[in-house]
Amino acid sequence: MSDRIGSSPRSIAKPLRVCLGQRPSWMKDNAPAGSMRAKGYAWERKVRDQLKRALPALPWQHHLWLEYSDERGKDGRAEPDIVAILPGEVVVVECKLTGSLYGHAQLQGLYIPLLSFMFPERRVRRLQVCKNFTSDTPGPFVDGPQDFLEGNWPLA
């Protein structure tokens, strides 16, 4: 969940194995009150709740854990913020307090390869939902989740 200056999101080489996983037992369930992590989790929950209200027929999953191995021999876990697995496509949503290239790189370099490997017959679409926008916030921009889904956008 880090967007620290100078950090880059994880990426994966060609996946060899991807499956549903569990939250690691060592990982804390909470964040210190008032911390950026706590604010980020609150934003994720708000986005999840709004998606469920706006598009209640879709099977939104919050914090779907994925376990993987890649061709470099690396094993890891990934946790997209929100995912909807549909018959013909998978929609992955990354929630960011401030829109950034980091979020797009995280979607493109980690979540898209993993979900594409898991669901090779389905199109994987990605959406970054930002609370705050800056001049560095990448587009394209849509009016909301309904616009994204109806507009056939591959990413927004």
N, C-alpha and C positions, 0 to 999 in steps of 0.2 A: 504494500500500500504506500510505498515510499515514492515521493516525487521530489526528493531533495535535489538541490542544485548540484550538478556534477554526477548524479547517479543515472544509471540507464536501466531500463526494465530488462528482466530476464528474457532471453529468447531461446529457442530450441532448434537444434539441428533436425534432420529428418526423424520423425518419431518412429520407433520400432514397436512400442507397446503403449497403449493408453487405456485406462479403465477408470471406472468410478472408484473413489477412495473415501477415506474418512479423515476428519479433522485430526491432526496429530495431537496426541495426548499431552504433550509438553506445551502446546500453544495456549496462551491465556484467552479466556472468553471475554475479558473486559479490557478497557483502556482507562487510564487515569481521567477522571472527570475534567472537562475543559481542555483536554489535550487535542491536538490536531487529529490524532487517530480516533478519538471519541467523536469529534465533529464529523469526520469522514464516515464512520459507522452510522451515525444518525442520518446523514445525507443518503446513504445507501438504503436504509430502512424507509425513508420518506419516498425515494424513487420507487422502490419495490411496491410500497402501498399504493402509490399513484398509478403504477402500471397495472396492478391488480384491479383497481377501480376503473381505469380507462378501458382496459381490455380483459375483462374477467374470464372470458372463454379460453384464454391462453394459459398454459401450464407454467407460470413463472416460478423459477427455483432460485432461491437466494443462497449464495455460498455453496455452490456445487463443487465438491472436491474432486480433482482429477489426479491420478498417479500415472507417471510415465517413465519410459526409458527412451533414449535417443541413440542415433548411430555413433555418437562420440562415447557411448557407454555411460552417460550421465543418467542417474535416476533422480526424479524429483516429484514435487507436488505443485499443483497450480489451483487457484481458487478464483474463477471468474465471479464478479459481483452478482450478476443476475443472468440467468439463462432460460430460454424457452425452447424446448425441443418439440418441433412440429413435424407433421408427416413429410413435408417436402423441404423443410429448411430448419436451421437452428439460428436463433437470434441470441447474440451475446451482448450484454450491456455492461459497460464499465462506467462507474460513477466517480466523478472527480469534483472536489470542491472548486478548483479552478481549472478550466480547460487548458490542455497542454498537448504538446507533441508526445510527451511521455505516455499518455493514455492511449493514443493511437498506436504507438510503437508496441505497447504491451498487448494490445488487441492483435495487431498484425504479426508480431514476432513470437508470441506464446500461445494465446488462446485460439487463434484461427488455425494454426497447424495442428494443435491437439484435437480440437473439435472436428476439423476436417478429416483427420485420421479415424476418429471414432465413428463418424457418420459420413462415409465417403459418398453415399448416394444423395446427400442433402447439401443444399447451398448454405453456407455459413455467412450470416450478415452481422455486422457489428455497429454498435451505437454507443457513443460516448455522451453521457448526460452530465452536464456541467452546471454547477450552481452559479459560478462567477465566470465571466468572459473577460479576456484581455486581447490586446492586438495580436498576441501569439497563439490564441485559441484557433486550432485548425478547423476548417470547414470540411465538407459542406454542412450547412445548417438546415434543420427542419423545424416545423412548428410544433411537433410533438410525436409521440410514439405512433399514433394513428397515421399521421402524414408519412412517417418513416416506412411503415409497413405497406401502406397503400401505394406509395411512390416508387416501390421497387428499388429503393436505394441499396447499394451493396454496403455502404458505410456512411455514417454521418456523425 
